[in-house]
Amino acid sequence: MILKALPLLKSQQVPPEEPRLRVTADGTLQVGRADGHIEFGFRYLGFRFEANTRPTASGAVVQLSAEIGPLPFSAEGVGVRRSTLAIIDASQLMGDARLVISRHRWVYCIGKANLPDEWQPQHALAAATRLVLEVKPYLTMLAEVLPNKAPWKH
């Protein structure tokens, strides 16, 4: 993202501890990493989503992830565990986003979407939004199965 900075803004006025802000010689304020890729986070349905862009052999992509919570133990209810696993399994049919279980038995939401060749930050935001909306029905179903663990129900 490139913004025109105020003429009074000098490079030495940008906080040195903030590597995502740079002022070029022509007075343009650049926001983002020096390599042009961005990282951002947001909250949706009570979950903290993290997103970033990265290059791949086929072009730039935006990646998305959120920690949903622990997989319920059978002792918490066989039906609750089976329903949770069924929702996670059903999410595997989605194209770009899904729910997964880590080897530490935590449920995560992950997604990845391609960006256009000449992408801008708004493309990454739009792709992350699309990924979250794609997985929303599965997060909503989890809220029905895990009503006491869903952060948006508290």
C-alpha positions, 0 to 999 in steps of 0.5 A, spaced: 500 500 500 502 506 498 500 513 500 502 520 499 505 522 506 505 529 508 511 534 506 513 535 513 514 527 514 521 525 514 524 518 514 527 519 521 520 521 524 517 514 523 518 510 529 524 505 528 521 499 532 515 499 526 518 496 520 512 496 516 512 503 515 517 506 511 518 513 507 521 513 501 525 519 498 519 522 494 515 522 500 511 516 499 509 513 505 509 505 504 505 501 509 507 493 509 513 489 509 519 491 505 518 485 500 511 487 499 507 482 502 502 483 508 500 480 515 494 482 518 489 479 523 481 480 525 476 478 529 470 474 526 465 470 530 469 471 536 475 468 533 482 471 532 484 470 525 491 471 522 492 472 515 498 473 510 500 473 503 506 469 500 509 468 494 508 461 491 510 458 484 503 459 481 503 466 484 501 470 490 496 467 495 493 469 502 493 464 507 488 464 513 488 461 520 484 461 526 484 457 533 477 454 534 478 450 540 480 443 543 476 437 540 471 435 545 473 428 549 468 422 549 467 424 556 464 430 554 459 427 550 460 422 545 454 425 541 458 432 542 464 429 539 461 425 533 457 431 531 464 436 532 468 430 527 462 430 522 462 438 521 470 438 521 469 432 516 464 436 512 468 442 511 473 438 507 468 438 501 470 446 501 474 449 496 479 454 499 477 453 507 476 448 512 476 446 519 482 441 521 484 437 527 492 438 529 496 432 532 495 436 539 487 435 538 485 442 537 481 444 531 483 450 527 480 454 521 485 454 515 484 457 508 488 459 502 486 463 496 490 465 490 491 473 488 491 476 482 498 478 478 498 485 480 495 485 487 493 490 492 492 490 499 484 490 498 485 484 494 488 480 500 482 483 504 477 481 499 480 474 499 480 473 506 473 475 507 471 470 502 475 465 505 471 466 512 464 467 509 466 460 506 467 457 512 462 461 516 456 455 516 461 450 519 463 455 524 455 456 526 454 449 526 460 448 531 456 453 535 450 449 535 454 443 537 459 446 542 454 452 545 459 453 551 465 453 548 463 458 542 466 465 543 461 468 540 455 465 544 458 468 551 
